[in-house]
Amino acid sequence: MKTILNVIWLVLSGFWLFLGYLLAGVLLCLTIIGIPFGIAAFRIGVYALWPFGYTTVERSDAGAPSCIGNVLWLILAGWWLALAHIVTGIALCITIIGIPFGIANFKLIPVSLLPLGREIVSTDEPFATR
C-alpha cells in the first residue's frame, strides 16, 4: 500500500517538491557556510519525494546549534519551501482523491520549516532503535 501511495504522491506533488528542495540545496551549497543546510535540503527532498513509510523524529543529541541552524534555515529557505507545501496541499485538497495527499503535504510543513535536529526513519523500525 505504501508503494501505491508513494507512486501517486510522486506524480501529484512529490517530484515538484523534490525539485524545490534540490534547487534550495544547490543554492545553499554555493557557500561553505551553507553546505550543512544544503545537505539538509537534499535529505528532506528525498523524504518529500517518497514520504509514505517514513516519519521524522527529534534527535536526542540535538542542542543549541540545531536551534540556531533552524533559525538560519527558516530565513534562508524554510519559509518558501513551507509555502510550496501549503500551495500544493491546498491544490490537492480541491479534489476528493487528493485530500489525503494534501493532508500529507500539510504534515511536511513543520519539517520544511525546522529540519535540523530531526531524523528521518522508517515506520517499520521498532521504537527502541530510535
CORTA-V106037 format. One record per residue. RES is the residue in one small letter. PHI is phi as a letter, one per 20 degrees, with the letter a starting at -180 (* if undefined). OMEGA is omega in whole degrees, -180 to 180 (none if undefined). D_FIRST is the distance of its C-alpha to the first C-alpha in whole Angstrom. Layout:
res:RES phi:PHI omega:OMEGA d_first:D_FIRST
res:RES phi:PHI omega:OMEGA d_first:D_FIRST
//
This chain:
res:m phi:* omega:-180 d_first:0
res:k phi:f omega:-179 d_first:4
res:t phi:f omega:179 d_first:5
res:i phi:f omega:178 d_first:5
res:l phi:f omega:180 d_first:6
res:n phi:f omega:179 d_first:9
res:v phi:f omega:177 d_first:10
res:i phi:f omega:177 d_first:11
res:w phi:g omega:-179 d_first:12
res:l phi:g omega:-178 d_first:14
res:v phi:f omega:-174 d_first:16
res:l phi:f omega:-177 d_first:17
res:s phi:b omega:-173 d_first:18
res:g phi:f omega:-178 d_first:17
res:f phi:f omega:-178 d_first:19
res:w phi:f omega:177 d_first:22
res:l phi:f omega:177 d_first:22
res:f phi:g omega:178 d_first:22
res:l phi:f omega:177 d_first:25
res:g phi:f omega:178 d_first:26
res:y phi:f omega:178 d_first:26
res:l phi:f omega:177 d_first:27
res:l phi:f omega:179 d_first:30
res:a phi:f omega:180 d_first:31
res:g phi:f omega:179 d_first:30
res:v phi:f omega:180 d_first:33
res:l phi:f omega:-179 d_first:35
res:l phi:f omega:-180 d_first:35
res:c phi:f omega:179 d_first:36
res:l phi:f omega:177 d_first:39
res:t phi:d omega:180 d_first:41
res:i phi:f omega:-180 d_first:41
res:i phi:f omega:-177 d_first:41
res:g phi:e omega:-176 d_first:37
res:i phi:g omega:178 d_first:36
res:p phi:f omega:178 d_first:34
res:f phi:f omega:177 d_first:33
res:g phi:f omega:178 d_first:31
res:i phi:f omega:177 d_first:30
res:a phi:f omega:178 d_first:28
res:a phi:f omega:178 d_first:27
res:f phi:f omega:-180 d_first:25
res:r phi:f omega:-180 d_first:23
res:i phi:f omega:177 d_first:22
res:g phi:f omega:177 d_first:22
res:v phi:f omega:176 d_first:19
res:y phi:f omega:178 d_first:17
res:a phi:f omega:178 d_first:17
res:l phi:f omega:-172 d_first:16
res:w phi:b omega:-168 d_first:13
res:p phi:e omega:-174 d_first:13
res:f phi:f omega:-175 d_first:9
res:g phi:o omega:178 d_first:10
res:y phi:c omega:176 d_first:13
res:t phi:b omega:177 d_first:16
res:t phi:d omega:175 d_first:20
res:v phi:c omega:178 d_first:22
res:e phi:f omega:178 d_first:26
res:r phi:f omega:-179 d_first:28
res:s phi:f omega:-179 d_first:31
res:d phi:e omega:179 d_first:33
res:a phi:f omega:-177 d_first:33
res:g phi:c omega:-177 d_first:36
res:a phi:f omega:178 d_first:39
res:p phi:f omega:178 d_first:38
res:s phi:f omega:179 d_first:34
res:c phi:f omega:178 d_first:36
res:i phi:f omega:178 d_first:38
res:g phi:f omega:178 d_first:36
res:n phi:f omega:177 d_first:34
res:v phi:f omega:178 d_first:37
res:l phi:f omega:179 d_first:37
res:w phi:g omega:-179 d_first:34
res:l phi:g omega:-180 d_first:34
res:i phi:f omega:-173 d_first:37
res:l phi:f omega:-172 d_first:36
res:a phi:c omega:-171 d_first:32
res:g phi:f omega:-175 d_first:30
res:w phi:f omega:-178 d_first:32
res:w phi:e omega:173 d_first:31
res:l phi:f omega:175 d_first:27
res:a phi:f omega:177 d_first:27
res:l phi:f omega:177 d_first:28
res:a phi:f omega:177 d_first:26
res:h phi:f omega:179 d_first:23
res:i phi:f omega:-179 d_first:25
res:v phi:f omega:180 d_first:26
res:t phi:f omega:179 d_first:22
res:g phi:f omega:178 d_first:21
res:i phi:f omega:179 d_first:24
res:a phi:f omega:180 d_first:23
res:l phi:f omega:-179 d_first:20
res:c phi:f omega:178 d_first:21
res:i phi:f omega:179 d_first:23
res:t phi:d omega:180 d_first:21
res:i phi:f omega:-179 d_first:19
res:i phi:f omega:-177 d_first:15
res:g phi:e omega:-176 d_first:16
res:i phi:g omega:179 d_first:17
res:p phi:f omega:180 d_first:14
res:f phi:f omega:174 d_first:14
res:g phi:f omega:177 d_first:18
res:i phi:f omega:177 d_first:17
res:a phi:f omega:176 d_first:15
res:n phi:f omega:179 d_first:18
res:f phi:f omega:178 d_first:21
res:k phi:f omega:178 d_first:19
res:l phi:e omega:-178 d_first:20
res:i phi:f omega:179 d_first:23
res:p phi:f omega:179 d_first:25
res:v phi:f omega:-180 d_first:24
res:s phi:f omega:179 d_first:25
res:l phi:e omega:-175 d_first:28
res:l phi:c omega:-173 d_first:29
res:p phi:e omega:-175 d_first:27
res:l phi:f omega:-176 d_first:30
res:g phi:n omega:177 d_first:29
res:r phi:c omega:179 d_first:26
res:e phi:c omega:178 d_first:23
res:i phi:e omega:-178 d_first:20
res:v phi:c omega:177 d_first:18
res:s phi:f omega:177 d_first:15
res:t phi:f omega:179 d_first:13
res:d phi:e omega:180 d_first:13
res:e phi:f omega:175 d_first:17
res:p phi:f omega:-177 d_first:19
res:f phi:f omega:-177 d_first:22
res:a phi:f omega:-178 d_first:25
res:t phi:e omega:-179 d_first:24
res:r phi:e omega:none d_first:24
//
